[in-house]
Amino acid sequence: MTTHFVELARTNLRDCFDCSFPPVLTIDPGDIVIYRTLDAGWGEAGVEHGGIPREVAAQPEIEQGHALSGPIAIRGVRPGDVLAVEILELRPSGWGWTWAGPRPWNPRYDMGLTADAGLWWELGQDGWATERSTGLRVALRPFMGVMGNAPAEPGRHPSAPPRRVGGNMDCRELVPGSTLLLPVEIEGALFSVGDGHAAQGDGEVGQTAIECGMEHVELRFDIRRDRTLDAPEAATPAGYVTLGFGESLDDAAAMALRSILLHVESVLGVQPAQAMALCSVAVDLHVTQVVNGGTVGVHAILPRDRVDHQLPRESLAGTDHPGG
């Protein structure tokens, strides 16, 4: 196992996914990569407040999407594999920002706002973010908003909408201690990461979280060939998570539910209708985000302590249901 570093430099940043991008780094399965990343605003605020060099920060007339570090290639990964990304450590920079205001792309979430406003946060070592002008505090819960592989379809794919190979998922459950599983569509996967968040609620309803650069993003990469995936899934401290995306929350919920049903069937050895019944009493559906380029997200969580599987599998395999 080798530890690699992706430096914070313009040559290591992209604003979209593209299977033709050359990798900035090629690693072996089991290797660790440590990044320093920019915030969603390409470090413009960080030039003044966060020590970001001007030559690294955005040129607004050029950069359109998130500041993505990478891509990196993993040797031996091929289409149809699953890339396992273990999140080892995330350490935010000392500052962050949040913006909210009118959104012409989806006015139903404007809530009557006619002007925009921003909050500026000091990210403390005590586990709290303190807003400068109000003194309000929010508990830190850092995660990366964008983690994804390059799609096989040629061309440049915007960073904003999430897709089956990952991307801008904005799932707050992907904290350290999680292992994210991503479908692979091309040789090497071409994985990129960015869009650090110091804290976010489910939904990200105002369009931004506490957006921040990350001083330290430590990830371990491996290959899984014991299963196939149609969409991202993750083992997290909160439980097993499946992610769904779509033009509507119904579409996204159906996608997440379909994946968690297959997981329950496989892990507990039950039939499809039994899995649905178990999901109805043990699985939570959360609105992941409603802001990403018209592609909304829902994630399903099977909490670790929700189902106690004590009976032998044959005891769960019957098809009878109570009369009534």
C-alpha positions in Angstrom: 0.0 0.0 0.0 1.3 3.4 -1.0 0.2 6.9 0.0 0.0 9.5 -2.7 -0.6 13.2 -2.7 -2.6 15.3 -5.2 -1.4 18.9 -4.8 -3.7 21.9 -4.9 -2.6 23.2 -8.3 -4.4 24.3 -11.5 -3.0 21.4 -13.4 -4.8 19.0 -11.0 -8.2 20.7 -11.2 -11.1 20.2 -13.7 -14.6 21.6 -13.7 -16.5 18.6 -15.2 -16.2 14.9 -15.9 -14.8 13.6 -19.2 -13.5 10.1 -20.0 -10.8 11.7 -22.3 -9.1 13.6 -19.4 -5.6 12.2 -18.7 -5.3 11.1 -15.1 -3.2 13.4 -12.8 -2.2 10.2 -10.9 -2.4 6.5 -11.4 -2.5 4.2 -8.3 -2.8 0.6 -7.4 -5.8 -0.9 -5.6 -5.4 -0.5 -1.8 -3.5 2.7 -2.2 -4.4 5.9 -0.2 -4.6 9.3 -1.8 -4.5 12.6 0.2 -5.9 15.8 -1.4 -6.2 19.4 -0.5 -9.4 20.8 -2.2 -11.0 24.1 -3.1 -14.5 25.1 -2.1 -17.4 25.2 -4.6 -16.5 28.8 -5.4 -13.1 27.8 -6.7 -11.3 29.5 -3.7 -12.2 33.1 -4.6 -13.1 33.8 -0.9 -10.1 31.8 0.2 -7.7 34.1 -1.6 -8.4 36.7 1.0 -9.3 34.6 4.0 -8.0 31.1 3.5 -4.5 31.4 2.1 -5.4 30.2 -1.4 -2.9 31.4 -4.0 -4.4 33.6 -6.6 -3.0 31.5 -9.4 -5.0 28.5 -8.1 -8.3 30.3 -7.6 -11.0 30.5 -10.3 -11.0 32.5 -13.5 -14.8 33.0 -13.6 -15.0 33.3 -17.4 -13.4 29.9 -17.8 -14.6 27.7 -14.9 -18.2 26.7 -14.9 -18.6 23.8 -12.5 -17.2 22.6 -9.2 -13.4 22.5 -8.6 -12.7 18.8 -9.0 -9.4 17.4 -7.9 -8.3 14.7 -10.4 -9.1 12.6 -12.1 -7.1 9.7 -10.8 -6.9 6.2 -12.4 -6.8 2.9 -10.5 -4.9 0.2 -12.2 -6.8 -3.0 -13.0 -10.2 -1.3 -12.7 -12.4 -2.1 -15.7 -16.0 -1.5 -16.8 -18.5 -3.4 -14.8 -16.3 -3.3 -11.6 -17.3 -1.5 -8.4 -14.9 1.1 -7.1 -14.7 1.1 -3.3 -13.8 4.5 -1.9 -13.1 4.4 1.9 -13.3 7.8 3.5 -10.5 7.9 6.1 -10.2 11.5 7.2 -11.7 14.9 6.3 -10.3 18.1 7.7 -12.0 21.4 6.7 -10.2 24.7 6.3 -10.8 27.4 8.8 -13.5 29.2 6.9 -16.7 28.6 5.0 -19.7 30.3 3.4 -23.4 29.8 2.7 -25.5 31.6 0.1 -29.3 31.7 -0.4 -31.5 33.6 -2.7 -33.9 33.5 -5.7 -33.5 30.6 -8.1 -34.9 31.1 -11.5 -34.2 27.4 -12.4 -36.6 26.2 -9.8 -38.8 29.1 -8.4 -40.9 26.7 -6.3 -38.0 26.7 -3.8 -37.6 30.5 -3.7 -40.1 30.8 -0.8 -40.8 34.4 -1.8 -37.2 35.5 -1.6 -36.5 38.7 -3.6 -32.9 39.2 -2.6 -29.9 37.0 -1.7 -27.8 36.8 1.4 -24.7 35.1 2.5 -23.3 33.8 5.8 -19.6 33.7 6.6 -18.4 31.0 9.0 -15.3 30.4 11.2 -14.7 26.7 11.4 -13.3 26.0 14.8 -11.2 23.2 16.2 -14.0 22.6 18.8 -16.3 21.0 16.3 -18.5 24.1 15.7 -18.9 26.6 12.9 -19.5 30.2 14.1 -21.2 32.7 11.8 -19.4 36.0 12.0 -22.2 38.6 11.9 -24.8 36.8 14.1 -22.7 34.6 16.4 -24.9 31.6 15.6 -23.2 28.2 15.8 -23.7 25.0 13.8 -22.2 21.6 14.6 -19.5 20.6 12.1 -20.1 17.4 10.1 -17.7 17.5 7.1 -18.2 15.5 3.9 -17.4 15.8 0.2 -20.3 16.8 -2.0 -18.7 15.5 -5.2 -17.2 12.0 -5.5 -17.6 10.2 -8.8 -16.1 8.3 -11.7 -16.1 9.5 -15.3 -19.1 8.4 -17.5 -18.3 6.3 -20.6 -20.3 8.6 -22.9 -17.8 10.9 -24.7 -17.8 14.6 -24.1 -17.8 16.9 -21.1 -20.4 16.1 -18.4 -21.3 19.0 -16.1 -20.3 18.6 -12.4 -23.7 19.7 -11.0 -26.1 16.8 -11.7 -25.3 13.5 -10.0 -25.4 10.3 -12.1 -25.1 6.5 -11.8 -21.3 6.7 -11.5 -21.6 9.3 -8.7 -20.7 13.0 -8.9 -22.4 15.8 -7.1 -24.5 13.6 -4.7 -24.4 15.9 -1.7 -25.2 13.1 0.7 -24.4 14.1 4.3 -24.0 10.5 5.4 -20.7 10.1 3.5 -18.6 11.0 6.5 -15.3 9.5 7.7 -15.8 5.8 8.4 -17.9 5.3 5.3 -17.1 3.3 2.2 -18.7 4.6 -1.0 -19.3 2.0 -3.8 -19.4 3.4 -7.3 -20.2 1.7 -10.6 -17.3 1.8 -13.1 -17.9 2.5 -16.8 -14.3 3.0 -18.2 -10.8 1.6 -17.7 -9.2 3.0 -14.6 -12.5 4.6 -13.4 -11.1 8.2 -13.5 -12.3 9.3 -10.1 -12.6 12.9 -9.1 -13.5 14.6 -5.8 -14.4 18.1 -4.7 -17.1 20.4 -3.2 -16.2 20.2 0.5 -19.0 20.8 3.0 -18.5 21.6 6.7 -22.1 20.9 7.5 -25.4 20.4 5.6 -29.0 19.4 6.3 -30.7 16.8 4.2 -32.1 18.6 1.2 -29.5 21.4 1.0 -32.7 23.5 0.6 -31.0 26.9 0.2 -28.8 25.6 -2.7 -25.5 25.7 -0.7 -24.2 24.0 2.5 -21.3 25.5 4.5 -19.1 25.4 1.5 -15.5 25.1 2.4 -12.1 24.1 1.2 -10.6 20.9 2.7 -7.1 21.0 4.1 -7.0 17.2 4.2 -9.1 14.6 2.3 -7.8 11.1 2.8 -9.3 8.3 0.7 -8.4 4.6 0.2 -9.3 2.9 -3.1 -10.0 -0.7 -3.9 -11.9 -2.9 -6.5 -15.0 -5.0 -5.7 -15.9 -7.7 -8.1 -18.2 -9.7 -5.8 -21.2 -7.7 -7.0 -22.5 -5.3 -9.7 -24.1 -2.0 -9.1 -26.5 0.2 -11.1 -26.1 3.3 -8.8 -23.9 4.4 -5.9 -24.3 2.7 -2.5 -22.4 3.1 0.8 -21.7 1.5 4.1 -21.8 4.4 6.6 -21.8 4.9 10.4 -25.5 5.6 10.1 -26.2 2.3 8.2 -26.3 1.0 4.7 -27.2 3.8 2.2 -28.5 3.6 -1.4 -28.8 6.7 -3.6 -31.3 7.6 -6.2 -31.5 10.5 -8.7 -34.1 11.7 -11.0 -36.1 14.7 -12.4 -38.6 14.3 -9.6 -38.4 13.1 -6.0 -40.7 10.2 -6.9 -38.1 9.1 -9.6 -35.2 9.5 -7.1 -37.1 7.7 -4.3 -38.0 4.7 -6.6 -34.3 4.4 -7.7 -33.0 4.4 -4.1 -35.8 2.0 -2.9 -35.0 -0.4 -5.7 -31.4 -0.6 -4.6 -32.1 -1.0 -0.9 -34.7 -3.7 -1.7 -32.0 -5.7 -3.5 -29.6 -5.2 -0.6 -32.2 -6.4 2.0 -33.0 -9.5 -0.2 -29.3 -10.4 -0.5 -28.2 -9.7 3.1 -31.2 -11.1 4.9 -32.1 -13.9 2.4 -35.7 -12.9 2.0 -38.1 -12.8 -0.9 -38.9 -9.5 -2.7 -42.3 -8.9 -1.0 -40.8 -9.7 2.4 -38.0 -7.2 1.6 -40.6 -4.6 0.8 -42.4 -5.3 4.1 -39.1 -5.0 6.0 -38.2 -1.8 4.3 -41.5 -0.3 5.2 -40.8 -0.8 8.9 -37.0 -0.4 9.0 -35.7 1.8 6.1 -35.8 5.6 6.1 -36.0 7.7 2.9 -34.3 11.0 3.1 -34.3 13.9 0.6 -30.6 14.2 -0.2 -30.8 17.4 -2.2 -33.2 19.4 -4.3 -30.7 21.7 -6.0 -28.4 20.0 -8.4 -29.1 21.1 -11.9 -32.6 19.8 -12.1 -31.6 16.3 -10.9 -32.8 15.8 -7.4 -31.7 13.1 -4.9 -33.2 10.7 -2.4 -31.2 8.3 -0.3 -32.5 5.2 1.6 -30.9 4.2 4.9 -31.1 0.9 6.6 -29.8 1.8 10.1 -27.3 -0.5 11.7 -29.5 -1.1 14.8 -32.9 -1.4 13.0 -33.1 -5.1 12.2 -31.9 -7.9 14.5 -31.4 -11.0 12.4 -31.4 -13.7 15.0 -33.6 -16.4 13.2 -32.1 -18.8 10.7 -32.8 -17.9 7.1 -35.3 -20.7 6.6 -37.4 -19.1 9.4 -37.7 -16.0 7.3 -38.2 -17.6 3.9 -41.9 -18.5 4.2 -44.5 -16.7 2.1 -47.5 -16.8 4.4 -48.9 -13.6 5.8 -51.2 -13.1 8.8 -54.9 -13.4 8.1 -57.1 -10.7 9.1 
